[in-house]
Amino acid sequence: MIIKNEKVYDVLKWLQRVVIPALVACYLGIGMRLNWPDTETVAFIATTINTTFGIILGIDQVNYNKTMLELQKNASEEDAVDDSNGF
């Protein structure tokens, strides 16, 4: 898992899903209206980077979920062993 802190993960996920797409849309709308050079290229690059960022966050979430399932499984097995020993 790349991101160890759940709060940091939540902020990064919010940035990737809400803030960055909103900023790109704003930049694209204003830039096209004001005829800024290469507006579409800049928006395309920003969107591509944001998509890559989202994939990395998604992979990290899958790895985190696997780790949590393994920890829960191990804890359940330890509880079962303790119960069978009368502890």
Sequence and secondary structure as in RCSB ss.txt:
>XXXX:A:sequence
MIIKNEKVYDVLKWLQRVVIPALVACYLGIGMRLNWPDTETVAFIATTINTTFGIILGIDQVNYNKTMLELQKNA
SEEDAVDDSNGF
>XXXX:A:secstr
     HHHHHHHHHIIIIIHHHHHHHHHHHHHHTT TTHHHHHHHHHHHHHHHHHHHHHHHHHHHHHHHHHHHHH
HHHHHHHHHTT 
